[in-house]
């Protein structure tokens, strides 16, 4: 039997999701038990793991942090291989966007400098982002992003594939 390797699903959300909401979403999304999931703000990981035995392995390990710009939250979900086979990167982003009614920026197989943006309705866009001054800002997208009319639309980004 071939087992999928562990991987990570990273993304940006325009809304800061409370840890309890994030936990409930991840449990349902991956179909795992409470004991198989770790969720914490990136500055509280050590504290949260203080009472966890060192030999415990989580099927999903999620950290998040607040960020400025067009996004409010950066999240990182490390998952074991069987979960990656169960829910792919794009499907995860689609579920996240739909569940929280937000757009999500994530990376998969885009050309350098571009990212995929999934809207709450499942629409997939390409986007370019500026991370200057520690702020995460969309600087171009292939179609309008709800709530971000100031972001220029450049349909020609698709030609960079």
Secondary structure, DSSP 8 states (H G I E B T S, - for coil): ------EEEEEEESS---HHHHHHHHHHHHT--GGGEEEEEGGGHHHHHTTS-TT---SEEEEEEE-EES-SEEEEEEE-HHHHHHS-HHHHHHHHHHHHTS-EEE-SS--TTEEEEE-TTS-EEEEEEE-GGGEEEEEEESS--TT-TTS-B-GGGGGG-
